[in-house]
Amino acid sequence: MNIITTIDGTSARVSPGGDIDFDTLPPLRATVDALPPHVTDLQWDLTSTAFMDVTGLNFLFASAPHDSAPGRRTTVTGLNRQPLWLLLLAAEVRPTAFDISRLIPNTPPADFRPVAP
């Protein structure tokens, strides 16, 4: 797996090239663990990720993967069809455990109810 990390101030963008599954989790974890402590915003760019399994799903939803930086904000961009489907399915089945509004900006939270006119 090829992983490109770009750091700009307090933001980091991690772009893995390839599938995210149990076998590719160690280098992803190592990448997050190697981020400087001043990084408070982590963005996963999954443009080059065609497949993600449940291991990747749980990894993305961990608030601070491997306890590397409590309070770090994590977002996801560049979702391809299968990873997006997996995120949406998980949010539908377990909305409180997999609140996609945490990962995808501008997504209403699972308990969002529009005000009736």
Secondary structure, 3 states (H helix, E strand, C coil): CEEEEEEECCEEEEEEECCECHHHHHHHHHHHHCCCCCCCEEEEECCCCCCECHHHHHHHHCCCHHHCCCCCEEEEECCCHHHHHHHHHHHHHCCCCCCHHHCCCCCCCCCCCCCCC
